[in-house]
Amino acid sequence: AKKSDCFFEERVDGKLAAYATIIEKEEGIWFVLMFNTHPSFRTPKVFLSLFRKILKRMSLSEGKCLQSNVYKENNLSVKFHERLGFKITKENDIGIEYTLDLTNKTTNKWYAMLN
């Protein structure tokens, strides 16, 4: 990764519940390399805590968007991205590239998480 501190984890009672890694592809554009949550810990509290850490890190370098690739067959991940406000920016027979635009503070619900 171009920037340090790009691995994030969330623990519950000392147990690893979720983790993620991001990289800055180019200035302001971040990409999710991996994002995993243990099935026993797939709760809004765990997710929001992990996602807040990611957004705070991105804000340190004035991140403009977060991108992620998903296999079309992974319905759980497709629905997850859509619920979070990611938009499809590229698509082919196998996968979808999603982008979450963080530049519009008035329409982006994630800015509230940084305060």
N, C-alpha and C positions, 0 to 999 in steps of 0.2 A: 504494500500500500504506500502511496505517496506520503500520507500523513500518519503520524503515530496515534496510538490510542483508538484503534478502529475495531477492536474486539470487545464485545459487550456480553455480559452474562447476568442472569437473574437467578437468585437462589431462594428457596423456601425451606426454612428450618435447616439450613446448611446443605440442602440437596440442590444440585443443578437442575433448574426447572426449564430454562431457555437460554439460548445464546445466539449471537449474530455477529457477522463480520461484514464491514463495508469498506470500499475503497473510493477514492476520489479519482474518477476517470479523467476528468479535465476540470479546470477551475469551476467550482460551483456545482458540478454534476457528480453525484455520488451513486454508487452501484452496490446493491446487496449481493455479496458473494454467497452467503449462506444465512439462513434464519431457521432455527429449529426449536421446537417446543415439545417437551415430553408430554405425551397424551394425558397423563395424570394432572398436569399443571396448565392445561389450556383454559385459562381463566382470564377475564378482562384485566384483573389486577396484575397478573404476571406480564401479560402482553403490554399493557400501558406503561408499566415501569421500565421494561426493556426498550420500548419504542421511544420513551421520553429520553433515555440515555443516548440513543442514536441521534435524535433531533438536536439535543444539546451539543453533541460533538459536531454535527454538521453546522450548527449556528456559529461555532467558533471560527469557521472559515467561510462564512457567508454562503452556505449551501443554498442553491436555487432549486434543485430537484433531486429526487431519489428515484432510481430506476431499479427494476427487478425483472427477471425472466422467469416464466412459468410454462411448464408443459400443459398443453390444452387439456390433456386427459386428467390432470390433477384438479378435479372440480373443487375440492376443499380450498386449495390455494387460489384458484381463480375467484371464488366467492369472497375469500378473505381480502384480496387486493381491491376488489370492487367496493366492498363495505368500507374500506379505509379511504376511499376517494381516489385511488390510482386510476389513471386513464390509459387506454390502449394507445401506444404510439407506433408499434410495429407488430406485424403478425405474419406467420407463415403456416404451412400445413402441420407443423409439429408444436410450435410454441407461440407465446405472446410476450412482447415487451411492454411492461407497464411503467408509467411515469407518474410520480406524485409531485405536482408543482407546488413549491413552497413560497412563491414570490408574492402572492396576493394575500396580504394579511387580513383583509376584510372577509374573504370567502374561504380561507383555509382554516379549518377547525383545529389544526395541529399547533398553531401559534400559541394558543391558550395553554398548551402543555409545557411550554418553555418558561412560564411564569410561576 
